[in-house]
Amino acid sequence: MMTLRKKIFVFSGLIAGIIIVIFLLLFFLKDKPEVIDSNNNIIDQKDNTFPVVGKNGEAFQDIDTGIFYNTNVNLLADGVPKQDVTEQYLRQLASIFTERFNSYSNQNDNTHIQDALDMSTDKMEQWINTQIIPQSRDYEGVITEVFSTEMERLFDIRAVIKVQAKVTKKKRGSEEIEYKTGHVDLVEVVENQWLVDKFVWD
């Protein structure tokens, strides 16, 4: 005969097993939320091996990038031309470089130089290394905030971005604000890897 302790142990095990089975059934059988594109197309998410094709064939998702494309034209699912994705990325890259490289002080150990080097070609690195700021106890600093970017030229592996920025210079309690326009040249050194090759202010 089973002792009371064994009966309690077996009963507890059965209850735990039933709970686990119920949980697994709910987890695997529940419906996944539908993904709807801008054209109200339902995106099928069941197959994660290949691009996910919409039930009406209007849109698919690139598994590598997560971007939804429209299959009947060369557009994203929301109607934006695919080349605009590259343009948006390059404009953002130019903005980040401008703000990081041109925001510094004479007390920051030239950390802005390293930030810029990480985003630059070998040729650009040589010029950046000549822009080291002498350090001093008397604080002087510059803060750059890009508020506008524009694609001026875009070729296969080269692009030129115009940036407009607010440049604030601080020195001994005084502050001077200047609005400047610059140009950032970018090159694609390998596929999908763009680096800054030139930077100038007007």
SULSUL-V579303 format. One record per backbone hydrogen bond with DSSP energy under -1.0 kcal/mol. CO is the residue of the C=O (numbers start at 0). NH is the residue of the N-H. Records with the same first field share a line. If there is no record, write none. Layout:
CO->NH, NH
//
This chain:
2->6
3->7
4->8
5->9
6->10
7->11
8->12
9->13
10->14
11->15
12->16
13->17
14->18
15->19
16->20
17->21
18->22
19->23
20->24
21->25
22->26
23->27
24->28
25->29
34->42
36->39
40->36
41->54
51->60
53->56
57->70
58->53
59->68
60->51
61->65
66->61
67->76
68->59
72->74
73->81
74->69
75->78
79->75
80->83
81->84
82->86
83->87
84->88
85->89
86->90
87->91
88->92
89->93
90->94
91->95
92->96
93->97
94->98
95->99
96->100
97->101
103->141
105->135
107->110
109->112
110->114
111->115
112->116
113->117
115->118
116->119
118->195
120->124
121->125
122->126
123->127
124->128
126->129
127->130
138->171
139->105
140->169
141->103
142->167
144->165
147->163
149->161
152->159
156->187
157->154
158->185
159->151, 152
160->183
161->149
162->181
163->146, 147
164->179
165->144
166->177
167->142
168->175
169->140
170->173
173->170
175->168
177->166
179->164
180->201
181->162
182->199
183->160
184->196, 197
185->158
186->194
189->192
192->188, 189
194->186
195->120
197->184
199->182
//
